[in-house]
Amino acid sequence: MSVVAISAPCVPPVPRHGGNLGEAILRFGRPREDWLDLSTGINPNGYPVPTPPASIWRDLPDVVDDLRDVAARYYGAPAQAVVPCAGSQAVIRALPALLPPGRVAVASLTYSEYAPAFAQAGHTLVPWLGPEAGLPDVDTLVWVNPDNPTARCVSHETLSRWQCSLAERGGVLIVDEAFADVSPQASMAPHAGEDGLVVLRSVGKFFGLAGIRAGFALCAEGLATRLAERLGPWTVSGPAGFAVQTALRDTAWQAATRERLLRDGERLRTLLQTYGWPAQGTPLFAWTPHAMAPRWHEQLAARGIWTRLFDAHPVTLANGGTQVLPSLRLGLPSTEHEWQRLRSALAGSPPE
């Protein structure tokens, strides 16, 4: 079943996220070491950061170090367009206050932090049917590409067209590329610095470095300056900066990891489909929209496998009809033992 999420105007008061294994421990009474946590889309075999020099722990981060230039080379963006930040989450909270209050379109089933951030900054959220409905009449459009959790992708050509249309009316297209590192050729990052475009990048997903809280905003120089001023000095810690620079320079690891993730993502989707679960996804996660998703979530949890459950949202079916469905997102297992553990759990939790 191929489905596409449709937006709704509801804004969750408290966004929920994966990685909340503490909730599973409390609910099911299973110790942390007995869980297989598949609730995020983070690479489970992330970058092996070497030991940093001792001075990293003592010295303040140097605001003129190589981090911005290294990131600019990796993303193919001009250096003056790059703003290092403590994870893209910091930009999501800061950016709305730097844009004139206006109409903002955010899909309802996407990364859950955007809608409340814009609402709290005084913007007006408008319903959007998604890419299939075309560009809405708004001042700001937010799109996660590929989308989390629906895995939908919008082509580079379409995003460029949206950017031009929004820029002509003084608007902004925000493209969150947290999961784009596996397919860098589709990135909008090389257009960073142009009017009407903000690109957010993260080292948390592909590089598996979510714990260091580091990322980048790529945007026109004027907005980049104002964003950097709002975020303040030392937004990226010394150890985090060392880890990011090392990872972004390691092209051999990047190439090998892209190949592995492409194989693993396909393996996960095939595994789910083998046991009757409708699945689509990216190389880092699979998404399963189905009426039985809450029960499957509980059945897997009873076997010590934690997944990310999403509330019911309207989705468009392959035949053009619409249905309100809950859904599950599953990340990648790390080891062959974990893959077999997931297989056994799926075999014991068949769709009904």
Order of alpha helices (4+ residues) and beta strands (2+ residues): beta-alpha-beta-alpha-alpha-beta-alpha-beta-alpha-beta-beta-alpha-beta-beta-beta-alpha-alpha-alpha-beta-beta-alpha-beta-beta-beta-alpha
